[in-house]
């Protein structure tokens, strides 16, 4: 189930879109303006945003620019009753997945939602594969001593189990390299490796 945010100042459109998308099996959030929409994006990290173009205050185009900085992986679809060539081109240049005119064709909207979510999933898989391949090419474990062999064995054992691991050592001893090796050698390799700085 994907998380979809609808931003539109028209309550009837918000409600009808929310009902329709919920029936498609997705979780739906709604916002009545761009400012609240940005707050929901920051707090909830939706997979897809569907936003009206012309709204009081922050426009849909402004939201698009903001979201591409805050959550670049989130897909974005603009909807508007004011269709024109220049705006369509601008929206696509700024990273919108699609630009749909009102009144909305629900069949087209359904296909757009499906394809936008598929694109997000494919992009995430590609990123994981690219990161994994880049890491594979950079593994630089050096040493064939008994102690190093024991570390290799422990990595092999740990990486085949879903367990929490604490790696301790002085700065520069390769803790993150060991952590990545555990992550990419076993059952977690299809997921991204996220390093969180500790201060």
Buried (B, 14 or more C-beta within 10 A) or exposed (E): EBBBBBBBBBEEBBEBBBEBBEEBEBBBBBBBBBBBBBEBBEEEEBBBBBBBBEBEEBBBBBBBBBBBEEBEEBBBBBBBEEEEEEBBEBBEEBBBBBBBBBEBEEEEBEEBBEEBBEEBEEEBEEEBEEBBEEBEEEEEEEEEEEEEEEBBEEBEEBBEEEEEEEEEEEEEEBBEBBBBBBBBBBEEBEEEBEEEEEE
